[in-house]
């Protein structure tokens, strides 16, 4: 990860046509005179040449910048791929560790059952063990009642 690539533009400066002292004298003396056709054509040619060179410079800069951006994207892709591979490997190790863990399933189920019983008790709901104990007592009482009823029938029967 680390440093991000930067793009530096370090090309030449924009050139402006220089004016000689003779140009200043001509303008001062003939300030009201219009430029001649040769001066106009020369200015247009110079302008077109400047635009052409600026276009070539832009193409060169884009070419250099494009290569830098491409290289930066390649490095970023490598980093991203490496990070995801490490994450996948860590997940695979965690799954393998869980598979190799020697805790039997019944122990985990018992722990879950205990947790559920604790939550139900805190909520005021009878636990499964309490309900099962009550069922056993009811069955024992039913058997006792049945025995007493049979004894009463036998005692009242004069045979």
C-alpha positions in Angstrom: 0.0 0.0 0.0 2.1 3.0 1.1 2.9 5.8 -1.3 0.5 6.8 -3.9 2.0 7.7 -7.3 2.0 11.3 -8.3 2.0 13.0 -11.7 4.4 15.8 -12.2 4.1 18.2 -15.1 7.5 19.7 -15.9 7.4 20.8 -19.5 8.5 24.1 -20.9 7.0 27.5 -20.4 4.7 29.3 -22.8 6.7 31.4 -25.1 5.6 34.8 -26.1 7.0 36.6 -29.1 9.6 39.1 -28.1 9.5 42.6 -29.3 12.6 44.4 -30.3 13.3 48.1 -29.5 12.9 48.7 -33.2 9.3 47.4 -32.9 8.6 49.9 -30.2 10.0 52.7 -32.3 8.0 51.7 -35.3 4.8 51.6 -33.2 5.5 54.9 -31.6 6.1 56.6 -34.8 3.3 54.9 -36.7 0.8 54.3 -33.9 -2.1 55.1 -36.1 -0.9 52.9 -39.0 -2.5 49.4 -39.4 -0.3 46.4 -39.6 0.5 45.3 -43.1 -0.7 42.0 -44.7 2.7 40.5 -44.1 2.5 41.2 -40.4 -1.0 39.7 -40.2 0.0 36.6 -42.0 3.1 36.3 -39.9 1.0 36.7 -36.7 -1.5 34.1 -37.9 1.2 31.6 -38.9 2.9 32.2 -35.5 -0.4 31.6 -33.7 -1.2 28.5 -35.7 2.3 27.2 -35.0 1.9 27.8 -31.3 -1.5 26.0 -31.2 0.1 23.1 -33.2 3.0 22.8 -30.7 0.7 23.1 -27.8 -1.4 20.2 -29.1 1.7 18.2 -29.6 2.8 19.0 -26.1 -0.6 18.0 -24.7 -0.4 14.7 -26.6 3.1 14.1 -25.1 1.9 15.0 -21.6 -1.1 12.7 -21.9 1.1 9.9 -23.1 3.4 10.3 -20.2 0.6 10.8 -17.7 -1.3 7.8 -19.2 1.6 5.6 -18.6 2.0 6.8 -15.0 -1.7 6.3 -14.4 -1.6 2.8 -15.9 1.4 1.9 -13.8 -0.3 3.2 -10.7 -3.5 1.2 -11.5 -1.4 -2.0 -12.0 0.2 -1.5 -8.5 -3.1 -0.8 -6.9 -4.6 -3.9 -8.5 -1.7 -6.0 -7.2 -2.2 -4.6 -3.7 -6.0 -5.2 -3.9 -5.5 -8.8 -5.1 -2.9 -9.5 -2.4 -5.2 -8.2 0.3 -8.2 -10.2 -0.9 -6.0 -13.4 -1.1 -4.9 -12.8 2.5 -8.5 -12.4 3.6 -9.6 -15.6 1.8 -6.7 -17.5 3.3 -7.6 -16.2 6.8 -11.2 -17.3 6.3 -10.1 -20.7 5.1 -7.9 -21.1 8.1 -10.8 -20.2 10.4 -13.0 -22.8 8.8 -10.3 -25.4 9.0 -9.7 -24.6 12.7 -13.5 -24.9 13.4 -13.5 -28.3 11.6 -10.4 -29.5 13.5 -11.7 -28.2 16.8 -12.1 -31.2 19.2 -15.2 -29.8 21.0 -17.9 -32.4 20.4 -21.3 -31.3 19.0 -23.2 -32.5 22.1 -21.1 -30.2 24.3 -22.0 -27.2 22.2 -25.7 -28.2 22.2 -25.6 -28.5 26.0 -24.1 -25.1 26.3 -26.8 -23.6 24.1 -29.5 -25.4 26.1 -28.1 -24.0 29.3 -28.0 -20.5 27.9 -31.6 -20.7 26.8 -32.7 -22.1 30.2 -30.9 -19.1 31.9 -32.7 -16.6 29.6 -36.1 -18.2 30.2 -35.5 -18.3 34.0 -34.7 -14.6 33.9 -37.8 -13.9 31.9 -39.9 -15.8 34.5 -40.7 -18.7 32.1 -40.4 -22.3 33.5 -37.4 -24.2 32.2 -37.8 -27.5 30.4 -36.4 -29.4 33.4 -38.9 -27.8 35.7 -41.8 -28.8 33.3 -40.5 -32.3 33.0 -40.2 -32.6 36.8 -43.8 -31.4 37.2 -44.9 -34.0 34.6 -43.2 -36.7 36.6 -44.9 -35.6 39.8 -48.3 -35.5 38.2 -47.8 -39.0 36.8 -46.7 -40.2 40.3 -49.8 -38.6 41.9 -52.1 -40.1 39.2 -50.7 -43.5 40.0 -51.2 -43.0 43.8 -54.8 -41.8 43.2 -55.4 -44.8 41.0 -54.0 -47.2 43.7 -56.1 -45.5 46.5 -59.2 -45.7 44.4 -58.6 -49.4 43.8 -58.0 -50.0 47.5 -61.3 -48.2 48.3 -63.2 -50.3 45.8 -61.7 -53.5 47.3 -62.5 -52.4 50.8 -66.1 -51.5 50.0 -66.7 -54.7 48.0 -67.9 -57.5 50.4 -66.7 -60.5 48.7 
